[in-house]
Amino acid sequence: MTTNVRDLRRWKSEGTKFTMLTCYDYSTARWLDRAGIPVLLVGDSLGTTMLGYPDTLSVTMDDMIRHAGAVVRGAPAALVIGDMPFMAYHASAEDAIRNAGRFLQEARVAAVKMEGGGRVIDYTKQLTAMGIPVMGHLGLTPTFVNQFGGYRVQGRSDEAAEQILDDAKALEEAGAFAVVLEAIPSALGERVTQALTVPTIGIGAGPHCDGQVLVIQDVLGLNPDHVAKFVRQYARLGEAIEAAARQFDQDVRSGAFPTPEHEYSAR
Ligand code: KIV
């Protein structure tokens, strides 16, 4: 059975915590689906994790659709969500509708995510009315990096906290089926979670959120750079890759690989 957006609301009402991981390719999607991860986000973090950009701003809809389609093909049981990249919905409601529609039609994701409050609340209402489920994203929204002056915790002042709470309520009212809360104080994560009937999914937003999301490179230890404080690494695959590649290189140089049993004629 494939996870759907109604399952998330049910889990919240039952008090069942759940996970979401980012995913960008077919091969990883197959493993995450086998692991039973119910929700996969094809995040625009694709830009930094897979495409080598310094931030997410250069990611295009074409990039997202190609990777999202691969994840959908690899994860038949997961709810796969496509992250609307910078400028996919910034100029107009028409852009938001066209690009969200492309995500469902071309990549066959089941829902889209958009960052921020403001006009996004109106777009959420419009997309939901057209049968396109929307996940909200508040707090440290990475496409606002230039506005925020870096990647910093959001919602620290009373005023900023109230704004996030109001935006979250407005997104729920507009039809959002879940809201990601990124890098906000744990107490605010708890307040927002209690105020909503739809689930919150936290990343650096404390333990009270209904679900937790992490970037897959961080979870697997594939990120050789600085890892944020809120991350837990569950494997050290980067080091395993390096060791395997070194061994292969050494074996070829020494003549230890290939041996006669690797020849086609040996089968
Ligand atoms: O793009 C992304 O990976 C995200 C998650 C961090 C929520 O938006």
Residues whose N, C-alpha, C, O or C-beta is under 5 A from the ligand:
A	BS01	KIV	T22 G43 D44 S45 V180
